[in-house]
Amino acid sequence: MRTRTLLASLGLGSATLLAALVAAPSAIGGAVIVTVADNSFSPTAKTVPQGQTIGWSFTGSNTHTATSNQAFFDSGFRSSGQFNAGFNSAGRFPYHCSIHATMKGSIVVPMKADGTPSTGWTLRWSTGSAPAGRAFDVQFRRQGTTDWRVLLTNTHAATKFYNPAQNGTYEFRARTSNTAAGKESGWSPTLTKQIS
């Protein structure tokens, strides 16, 4: 009752309020929203934690797609509604509109680590084991060196404990493989951890 009175006193009807809510998507149902307008994704790049759902909200007057460059997801042709995709593993996931070549975007998912410098780190690059058609690659290097070394390749595991004998600062990165399509995401942002 108080809401209705407040809206009436502001001169807002329920249709206006509904239109305002629909026109300003943010996080519907827990999804982080990317707006697909005519000839643009907004934001064009978004960093999210492992396990986050991205919702592409199609609001323009033209038909578009949200299509993964590595075949991880594809909205199909849409001019309205919302398409959701989950991002459970680390990497950089560029995408595009298959109709309009200038429309490009990227979802970035970092690695995580739990532990301490003295006890070691449990590195996490996925919320769970790789499902069929997926695998993970993980690399490391000591800070100050240029060459990345393989920690794990083509693994289905989501985590690994890391506590080398040599103290120092270490950098890690991971990517997700779409083994069904023979493609990989880009590497995740570098995760830096100290071992003492």
Buried (B, 14 or more C-beta within 10 A) or exposed (E): EEEEEEBEEEEEEEEEEEEEEEEEBEEBEEBBBBBBBEEBBEEEEBBBEBEBBBBBBBBBEEBBBBBBBBEBBBBEEBEEEBBBBEBBBBBBBBBBBBEBEEBBBBBBBBBBBEBEEEEBBBBBBBBEEBEEEBBBBBBBBBEEEEEBEEBBEEBBBBBBEBEEEEEEBBBBBBBBBBBEEEBBBBBBBBBEBEBE
